[in-house]
């Protein structure tokens, strides 16, 4: 074994080689991706003036001309014959990767199978895997799911699936693999905190865990594992009659689900207009309101880097509408709606066409909801110990008790 490869497992070497430098086809794909991203940037939600928009349109033509020049140069001087279709597909993968982790380009030949996989979603795996800058990583693992049984953890890098490097897999193919038929077996090569791990994932149907409630050290702890059609009624039933001074809402590891359900849960605690779904033309597509009144004590929201989408909606609304405290880790940073847009060649692009906002300030939920330094707790990789204890939850309860036990400030005369 050479010195460079000593001490590294096959999965680690495969992942490192796939992400080390750019040569040959990778350089072409990156160049084309960059040019396409720049050309499409004029369509971003910039909210600029008409003059700025005119300047943006001028720059688009410049970048498109540059892209055409790069293509001509590659075809005329690159050492190997090039395939225009593969170049375009690689460039489009780079474009959607640069937009956000959820946008995806699907070639025409794969649209039908991808749509079928999208319909299944994560119902057979229980794991959310995204690609950012070409790296496939686990964002969240549902409790009680096949992925949890297989031992997957948030933060794992997926180096390969069934012997194939994930670097070569576009996002649509990763999703299709994880949405395969019930009973399918996937061998995953993972990199976790510098170590190589192999996991066997058997796809199967599973039921998302319902909300749970218990009092710990005199504080009500509400654990929401998913946001579905019945979540609001379940939360309301669990908290019926609870009159403690503090309530901790644990949203760690919650990614995806129904945004409408998240607003409905928020509406149990806060009244009035809670937020809106707004498109790029600033049109309100939907507005969400609540009645409030379920609980009147202090609320603490606990998140981590897996908290995404509906979990971020609930966090943001409670922070704004009822002045809830926020501890743990800053959230993932994405709450929007995706739309499949057909292309002239039969392919498709799945892209974010509207985003959720909080009212009345109108903050768009497309960035991480950050935790203040004094309320930052633990690290994602060590969220829970092997013995079943939860040190981050203990730290959050310590914070609450520190506030409860703090002496009241004397009245100023």
Secondary structure, DSSP 8 states (H G I E B T S, - for coil): --TTTTT--HHHHHHHHHHS---THHHHHHHHHHHHHHHHGGGS-----HHHHHHHHHHHHHHHHHHHHHHHHHHHH-SS---HHHHHHHHHHHHHHHH-TT-EEE-GGGHHHHHHHHHHTTTTT-EEEEEETTEEEEEEE-TTSHHHHTT--TT-EEEEETTEEGGG--HHHHHHHHT--TT-EEEEEEEETTEEEEEEEE---------EEEEETTEEEEE-----TTHHHHHHHHHTT---SEEEEE-TT-B-S-HHHHHHHHHHH-EEEEEEEEETT--EEEEEEEE--S--SEEEEEE-TT-BTHHHHHHHHHHHHS--EEEES------EEEEEEE-TTS-EEEEEEEEEEETTTTEES-S-----GGGB---GGGSS-TTS--HHHHHHHHHHHHHHHS-------
